[in-house]
Structures are given as C-alpha cells and as structure tokens.
Amino acid sequence: MSYDGAPDPGVGQFAGRHVLAEFDGIDPSLLDDLGFLRDTLEGALRAAGATICDVVSKRFEPQGVTVLALLSESHASIHTYPEIGSMFVDIFTCGETADPELAAQLLRDRLGAADARISTVLRGHPVQATGVQAAGSAA
C-alpha cells in the first residue's frame, strides 16, 4: 500500500459524489408503502449503475419508512414523512461506476415529487487526468 496519494494498481480513487436531496409534494400513501419504496430505490440505483449488496428497511408507527442500501460504491438511504408529503434522500458513491445524481432524479420522477432540492458534494481527492496532480500534492 502506497501513502503518496496514488492508489495501488487495481484500487479505486479516494473520491466520490454525495447527493443530498429533499422531495416535497409526494402522495402520502407512496411514502408509507415500504415495498414500493424499497423497489423504487433499488430500481433507481440499478438504473444509475450502482451495485447493490444489501437493503434493509423499516416502517415506523404510525407512519414513515426508512430504506438503507449498502452499495459496492458506498450507500443510499431514504427517510419519509408521509404526514407532510416529504422525504430526505442521501446517495453517496465512490468512483465513476454509479451516477448518484441520476439515481436521485429517477427517484424524484418515480415518486412524482412536485418540488425537489438536489445538491451534490464532491468528496475525497479530486480525480485528475493521468500524470496531473492536484494543487498542493507532493510529486
């Protein structure tokens, strides 16, 4: 293992995209349907190129659902608030295989959200073209 900032051959870059979203104006019955939400999250993640390792979910009383997906690329979660027709979405993927922005957009569309706020945080070390180092990197 090298500690000079360069990954060993066959090891991914220490970089990822973290999508944080809030959706409003969703049919409350959809936000309380564990099976629908689980299937919808899994479908959006697969369509966006993510590799799903496991999914756990919980329906709360009197309402609300949380679904967590463990991905080869990292993780995704949704937390619903049927009483106000809203939900939080958190999708973090490392590398370039999966597209977390696409996954969030697919979720938004499948749920028919009237309003969506989606932001992306770039995490880790910036991915540079071969032979180019980020500012401040040691040669």
RAHUCOR-V872017 format. One record per residue. N is the residue number from 1. SS is DSSP state (@ for helix, = for strand, . for the rest). PSI is psi in radians with two decimals (* if undefined). D_CENTER is the distance of its C-alpha to the mean C-alpha in Angstrom with 1 decimal. Layout:
n = <N;N>
ss = <SS;SS>
psi = <PSI;PSI>
d_center = <D_CENTER;D_CENTER>
This chain:
n = <1;2;3;4;5;6;7;8;9;10;11;12;13;14;15;16;17;18;19;20;21;22;23;24;25;26;27;28;29;30;31;32;33;34;35;36;37;38;39;40;41;42;43;44;45;46;47;48;49;50;51;52;53;54;55;56;57;58;59;60;61;62;63;64;65;66;67;68;69;70;71;72;73;74;75;76;77;78;79;80;81;82;83;84;85;86;87;88;89;90;91;92;93;94;95;96;97;98;99;100;101;102;103;104;105;106;107;108;109;110;111;112;113;114;115;116;117;118;119;120;121;122;123;124;125;126;127;128;129;130;131;132;133;134;135;136;137;138;139>
ss = <.;.;.;.;.;.;.;.;.;.;.;.;.;.;=;=;=;=;=;=;=;=;=;=;.;.;.;.;.;@;@;@;.;@;@;@;@;@;@;@;@;@;@;@;@;@;@;.;.;.;.;=;=;=;=;=;=;=;=;.;.;.;.;.;=;=;=;=;=;=;=;.;.;=;=;=;=;=;=;=;=;@;@;@;.;=;=;=;=;=;=;=;=;=;.;.;.;.;.;@;@;@;@;@;@;@;@;@;@;@;@;.;.;.;=;=;=;=;=;=;=;=;=;=;.;.;.;.;.;.;.;.;.;.;.;.;.;.;.>
psi = <2.28;2.46;0.43;0.20;-0.22;2.22;2.65;2.71;2.36;-0.04;2.40;2.90;2.66;1.29;2.57;3.01;2.27;1.92;2.20;2.24;2.69;2.22;2.40;2.89;0.64;2.50;2.08;-0.54;-0.57;-0.62;-0.10;0.14;1.66;-0.82;-0.79;-0.81;-0.72;-0.85;-0.69;-0.76;-0.83;-0.75;-0.75;-0.74;-0.79;-0.75;-0.45;0.10;0.13;2.66;1.98;2.16;-0.72;2.72;2.31;2.61;2.76;2.27;2.30;2.71;2.35;-0.18;2.90;2.59;2.48;2.33;2.25;2.28;2.17;2.13;2.67;-0.57;-0.33;-1.82;2.88;2.58;2.65;2.54;2.12;2.67;1.38;-0.57;-0.35;0.12;0.59;2.85;2.70;2.55;2.38;2.02;2.07;2.21;2.39;2.68;-2.91;0.06;-0.82;2.67;1.68;-0.52;-0.75;-0.77;-0.77;-0.72;-0.72;-0.72;-0.85;-0.83;-0.75;-0.58;-0.20;0.65;2.31;-0.49;2.44;2.37;2.01;2.21;2.67;2.29;2.18;2.24;2.75;-2.65;2.35;2.44;2.15;2.76;2.67;2.28;-0.10;2.33;2.61;2.69;2.38;-0.08;2.51;2.51;*>
d_center = <28.4;28.8;28.1;29.0;25.4;25.6;23.7;26.1;26.3;23.7;21.2;18.1;17.8;16.6;14.2;10.5;8.4;6.5;5.7;7.7;9.3;12.4;14.0;17.8;20.6;19.2;21.8;22.1;23.0;19.6;17.9;20.2;20.0;18.2;18.8;17.7;14.3;13.8;14.9;13.0;9.5;10.9;12.5;9.7;7.8;11.3;12.4;9.8;11.3;9.1;11.6;11.4;13.8;14.0;13.1;14.8;15.5;18.1;20.1;21.9;25.5;26.5;23.1;19.4;16.7;13.8;11.7;9.9;8.8;10.0;9.2;11.8;9.5;8.2;6.1;4.2;6.9;9.0;12.5;15.2;18.6;20.8;23.8;22.5;20.3;17.1;13.7;11.0;7.2;5.0;1.4;4.3;6.3;10.1;12.6;13.0;12.6;9.2;8.4;5.0;7.7;9.3;6.8;7.0;10.6;11.3;10.4;12.5;15.2;15.5;15.8;18.3;17.1;20.1;18.3;14.9;14.1;11.1;11.2;9.9;11.2;12.5;13.1;15.8;18.6;18.8;19.1;22.7;25.0;27.1;29.9;28.5;27.5;25.7;28.1;29.4;28.7;31.8;33.3>
